[in-house]
Amino acid sequence: LNMWPMSFSEDSSHDLSMKILGLSSQYLISEPIEVQIKINDSSFNCGDLYVTIYTSGKNDVVTQSGFFNQCIQNGNLLPNNDKFSKTITVPGSYQLVADLISNDLSNISTTGTFTIK
């Protein structure tokens, strides 16, 4: 499994040009984390979306999904006609990071945190 190299700091700020939709603050072990990303940046046309879940405070990658060649369509939701969906079976605190790399190699990202009980 090849992971896209990413880094973030605990002080990551939310980019106002994108927002994580559907992320709850708490999930049960058997409950899938399902999110979509809303793009509010009119300059973005197409690019690759990476959604990565890290263990909070340890920066260890738990899971990552890549959605390639994503283009803005009606509603500006990514991934196109799909959702990021993962189930985590270990209780704890996690950070979800969504990175969007456009075809011109500009990058926008946003983060959210949640807990598995």
Backbone as JSON, one array per atom type, in Angstrom:
{
  "sequence": "LNMWPMSFSEDSSHDLSMKILGLSSQYLISEPIEVQIKINDSSFNCGDLYVTIYTSGKNDVVTQSGFFNQCIQNGNLLPNNDKFSKTITVPGSYQLVADLISNDLSNISTTGTFTIK",
  "N": [[0.86, -1.18, 0.0], [0.79, 2.04, -1.03], [1.38, 5.08, 0.43], [0.42, 8.47, 0.23], [2.72, 10.98, 0.78], [2.26, 12.98, 3.53], [1.99, 15.72, 5.76], [1.19, 17.3, 8.82], [0.38, 19.76, 11.26], [-0.49, 19.99, 14.71], [-1.73, 22.37, 14.92], [-3.12, 22.83, 12.63], [-5.0, 24.73, 10.37], [-8.34, 25.29, 9.3], [-9.11, 25.3, 5.93], [-10.95, 27.66, 4.32], [-11.93, 27.26, 1.83], [-12.71, 24.7, 1.48], [-14.72, 22.07, 2.94], [-15.43, 19.55, 5.35], [-18.02, 17.32, 5.1], [-20.46, 15.57, 6.96], [-18.95, 14.48, 9.01], [-18.95, 13.24, 12.2], [-18.59, 13.93, 15.74], [-18.2, 11.74, 17.3], [-18.03, 8.19, 17.14], [-19.22, 4.79, 17.13], [-17.46, 1.65, 17.54], [-18.3, -0.14, 15.52], [-19.36, 1.48, 13.62], [-19.38, 3.07, 10.47], [-17.18, 5.66, 9.26], [-18.24, 8.14, 7.3], [-17.78, 10.45, 4.83], [-18.0, 13.43, 2.81], [-16.49, 15.9, 0.73], [-16.89, 19.33, 0.51], [-16.41, 21.76, -1.91], [-15.57, 25.11, -2.02], [-14.22, 26.78, -3.64], [-13.96, 28.61, -6.38], [-11.98, 28.63, -8.26], [-10.96, 26.12, -8.44], [-10.87, 23.31, -10.51], [-10.26, 20.56, -11.49], [-8.7, 17.69, -9.95], [-6.78, 15.69, -7.59], [-8.05, 13.97, -4.77], [-7.22, 13.3, -1.47], [-7.92, 11.45, 1.37], [-7.15, 11.1, 4.63], [-6.76, 9.33, 7.65], [-5.47, 9.9, 10.79], [-3.9, 8.83, 13.86], [-4.67, 10.73, 16.6], [-2.32, 13.03, 17.88], [-0.19, 11.29, 17.53], [0.44, 11.13, 14.91], [0.34, 8.87, 13.3], [-0.52, 7.06, 10.43], [-3.7, 5.75, 9.94], [-5.54, 4.99, 8.01], [-5.93, 5.55, 4.48], [-7.37, 7.04, 1.63], [-7.44, 7.52, -1.86], [-8.78, 9.58, -4.33], [-8.89, 9.94, -7.59], [-8.51, 12.3, -10.32], [-10.71, 14.07, -9.88], [-13.4, 16.15, -10.59], [-15.1, 19.27, -10.36], [-18.55, 19.17, -10.02], [-22.14, 19.38, -10.17], [-23.19, 20.78, -7.16], [-20.7, 20.7, -5.99], [-19.47, 18.61, -4.53], [-17.11, 16.25, -3.4], [-15.78, 12.92, -3.01], [-16.57, 12.45, -6.53], [-19.74, 11.19, -7.15], [-19.52, 9.32, -5.04], [-18.44, 8.24, -1.72], [-16.19, 8.79, 0.98], [-15.56, 6.12, 3.05], [-14.92, 4.45, 5.93], [-14.27, 2.05, 8.51], [-13.24, 2.1, 11.81], [-11.7, 0.15, 14.22], [-10.51, 0.44, 16.68], [-10.71, 1.95, 19.77], [-10.37, 5.48, 20.48], [-8.84, 8.74, 19.86], [-8.95, 10.54, 16.81], [-7.74, 12.07, 13.78], [-9.0, 13.45, 10.86], [-7.86, 14.19, 7.69], [-8.31, 16.05, 4.83], [-7.0, 16.42, 1.71], [-6.62, 18.28, -1.18], [-5.34, 18.25, -4.31], [-4.83, 20.17, -6.96], [-4.91, 20.04, -10.59], [-3.05, 21.92, -11.42], [-1.24, 21.74, -9.47], [-1.66, 23.2, -7.13], [-2.6, 23.31, -3.67], [-5.13, 22.56, -1.34], [-6.42, 22.13, 1.95], [-8.12, 20.57, 4.72], [-9.06, 19.83, 8.12], [-10.49, 17.56, 10.53], [-11.6, 16.37, 13.71], [-12.31, 13.37, 15.58], [-13.8, 10.85, 17.74], [-13.51, 7.42, 18.57], [-15.56, 5.19, 20.21]],
  "CA": [[0.0, 0.0, 0.0], [1.57, 3.26, -1.12], [0.74, 6.22, 1.08], [0.83, 9.78, -0.23], [3.4, 11.62, 1.91], [1.55, 14.16, 4.03], [2.33, 16.12, 7.11], [0.34, 18.36, 9.35], [0.69, 20.08, 12.64], [-1.68, 20.02, 15.57], [-2.32, 23.69, 14.78], [-3.64, 22.98, 11.27], [-6.2, 25.56, 10.29], [-9.29, 24.87, 8.27], [-9.12, 26.12, 4.72], [-12.35, 28.02, 4.09], [-12.33, 26.9, 0.48], [-13.25, 23.34, 1.49], [-15.33, 21.7, 4.21], [-15.76, 18.13, 5.49], [-19.44, 17.12, 5.4], [-20.84, 14.26, 7.47], [-18.06, 13.99, 10.07], [-19.47, 13.38, 13.56], [-17.53, 14.04, 16.74], [-18.04, 10.47, 17.98], [-18.53, 7.01, 16.44], [-19.05, 3.49, 17.77], [-16.48, 0.82, 16.83], [-18.88, -0.79, 14.34], [-19.99, 2.51, 12.79], [-18.46, 3.62, 9.47], [-16.98, 7.1, 9.1], [-18.58, 8.44, 5.91], [-17.72, 11.9, 4.61], [-17.78, 14.02, 1.51], [-15.81, 17.18, 0.83], [-17.53, 20.4, -0.27], [-15.43, 22.72, -2.41], [-16.1, 26.47, -2.15], [-13.19, 27.52, -4.36], [-14.37, 28.65, -7.79], [-10.81, 28.47, -9.13], [-10.65, 24.69, -8.56], [-11.57, 22.62, -11.58], [-10.05, 19.12, -11.36], [-7.49, 17.29, -9.22], [-6.82, 14.46, -6.81], [-8.46, 14.12, -3.37], [-6.7, 12.3, -0.55], [-8.53, 11.52, 2.69], [-6.28, 10.32, 5.5], [-7.08, 9.35, 9.08], [-4.31, 9.74, 11.65], [-4.11, 8.74, 15.3], [-4.4, 12.07, 17.15], [-1.17, 13.18, 18.74], [0.92, 10.4, 17.17], [0.67, 11.3, 13.47], [0.39, 7.57, 12.63], [-1.6, 6.88, 9.45], [-4.57, 4.61, 10.2], [-6.04, 4.61, 6.69], [-5.92, 6.62, 3.5], [-8.01, 6.76, 0.34], [-7.18, 8.5, -2.91], [-9.81, 9.68, -5.37], [-8.12, 10.62, -8.62], [-9.2, 12.98, -11.41], [-11.99, 14.58, -9.39], [-13.75, 17.45, -11.16], [-16.27, 19.9, -9.77], [-19.82, 18.96, -10.72], [-23.25, 20.0, -9.44], [-23.12, 20.67, -5.71], [-19.31, 20.84, -5.57], [-19.12, 17.58, -3.56], [-16.14, 15.24, -3.8], [-15.5, 12.42, -4.35], [-17.68, 12.42, -7.47], [-20.62, 10.0, -7.1], [-18.91, 8.37, -4.11], [-18.18, 8.75, -0.38], [-15.14, 8.16, 1.77], [-16.21, 5.32, 4.08], [-14.01, 3.54, 6.62], [-14.62, 1.67, 9.87], [-12.06, 1.98, 12.67], [-12.09, -0.78, 15.28], [-9.74, 0.69, 17.9], [-11.15, 3.18, 20.43], [-9.37, 6.52, 20.62], [-9.05, 10.01, 19.17], [-8.41, 10.5, 15.46], [-7.83, 13.29, 12.98], [-9.24, 13.22, 9.44], [-7.28, 15.26, 6.88], [-8.67, 16.01, 3.41], [-6.08, 17.21, 0.89], [-7.01, 18.35, -2.58], [-4.23, 18.74, -5.12], [-5.42, 20.45, -8.27], [-4.05, 19.69, -11.72], [-1.94, 22.88, -11.51], [-0.44, 21.41, -8.29], [-1.98, 23.96, -5.93], [-3.09, 22.39, -2.66], [-5.94, 23.05, -0.24], [-6.7, 21.03, 2.87], [-8.88, 20.86, 5.93], [-9.0, 18.73, 9.08], [-11.54, 17.38, 11.52], [-11.26, 15.36, 14.71], [-13.42, 12.55, 16.07], [-13.45, 9.83, 18.72], [-14.13, 6.1, 18.47], [-15.87, 4.66, 21.55]],
  "C": [[0.89, 1.23, 0.0], [0.79, 4.41, -0.51], [1.29, 7.5, 0.49], [1.5, 10.47, 0.94], [2.7, 12.91, 2.31], [2.1, 14.49, 5.41], [1.38, 17.22, 7.53], [0.79, 18.63, 10.76], [-0.6, 20.09, 13.43], [-2.41, 21.35, 15.43], [-2.9, 23.92, 13.39], [-4.92, 23.81, 11.28], [-7.08, 25.04, 9.17], [-9.21, 25.85, 7.11], [-10.58, 26.4, 4.41], [-12.84, 27.64, 2.71], [-12.8, 25.45, 0.38], [-13.73, 22.98, 2.89], [-15.64, 20.21, 4.2], [-17.23, 18.04, 5.89], [-19.67, 15.7, 5.91], [-19.96, 13.72, 8.58], [-18.68, 14.29, 11.43], [-18.31, 13.49, 14.53], [-17.25, 12.7, 17.42], [-18.69, 9.35, 17.18], [-18.38, 5.79, 17.35], [-18.07, 2.67, 16.93], [-17.03, 0.26, 15.53], [-19.44, 0.19, 13.31], [-19.0, 3.06, 11.76], [-18.38, 5.14, 9.53], [-17.2, 7.39, 7.62], [-18.61, 9.95, 5.73], [-17.64, 12.21, 3.12], [-17.13, 15.38, 1.74], [-16.5, 18.18, -0.08], [-16.47, 21.43, -0.62], [-16.11, 24.06, -2.63], [-15.14, 27.37, -2.92], [-13.52, 27.48, -5.84], [-13.2, 28.47, -8.75], [-10.43, 27.0, -9.3], [-11.5, 24.07, -9.65], [-11.47, 21.11, -11.4], [-8.76, 18.86, -10.59], [-7.71, 16.0, -8.48], [-7.15, 14.78, -5.35], [-7.88, 12.97, -2.57], [-7.36, 12.52, 0.8], [-7.75, 10.55, 3.57], [-6.76, 10.44, 6.94], [-5.81, 9.02, 9.84], [-4.76, 9.5, 13.08], [-3.74, 10.1, 15.88], [-3.2, 12.05, 18.07], [0.02, 12.32, 18.37], [1.3, 10.52, 15.71], [0.85, 9.98, 12.73], [-0.79, 7.46, 11.68], [-2.37, 5.62, 9.8], [-5.1, 4.08, 8.87], [-5.98, 5.82, 5.76], [-6.61, 6.15, 2.23], [-7.66, 7.88, -0.62], [-8.28, 8.43, -3.95], [-9.21, 10.56, -6.46], [-9.03, 11.24, -9.68], [-10.62, 13.42, -11.02], [-12.24, 15.97, -9.97], [-15.04, 17.96, -10.53], [-17.49, 19.66, -10.66], [-20.9, 19.67, -9.91], [-23.11, 19.74, -7.95], [-21.72, 20.76, -5.15], [-18.89, 19.83, -4.5], [-18.15, 16.58, -4.17], [-16.1, 14.16, -2.72], [-16.76, 12.36, -5.21], [-18.43, 11.1, -7.35], [-20.1, 8.92, -6.16], [-18.85, 9.02, -2.73], [-16.94, 8.08, 0.15], [-15.84, 7.4, 2.87], [-15.21, 4.32, 4.65], [-14.55, 3.24, 8.01], [-13.33, 1.48, 10.64], [-12.49, 1.16, 13.89], [-11.32, -0.61, 16.58], [-10.22, 2.0, 18.53], [-10.01, 4.19, 20.55], [-9.76, 7.78, 19.88], [-8.31, 9.97, 17.84], [-8.57, 11.86, 14.79], [-8.0, 12.88, 11.52], [-8.71, 14.43, 8.68], [-7.7, 15.04, 5.44], [-7.73, 16.96, 2.68], [-6.53, 17.13, -0.55], [-5.87, 19.0, -3.35], [-4.75, 18.92, -6.54], [-4.41, 20.1, -9.37], [-2.9, 20.68, -11.92], [-1.02, 22.79, -10.28], [-0.63, 22.35, -7.11], [-2.69, 23.01, -4.96], [-3.97, 23.13, -1.66], [-6.26, 21.87, 0.66], [-7.52, 21.53, 4.04], [-8.82, 19.63, 6.84], [-10.24, 18.71, 9.96], [-11.12, 16.3, 12.5], [-12.51, 14.62, 15.15], [-12.88, 11.48, 17.02], [-14.2, 8.54, 18.39], [-14.32, 5.57, 19.88], [-16.05, 3.15, 21.48]]
}
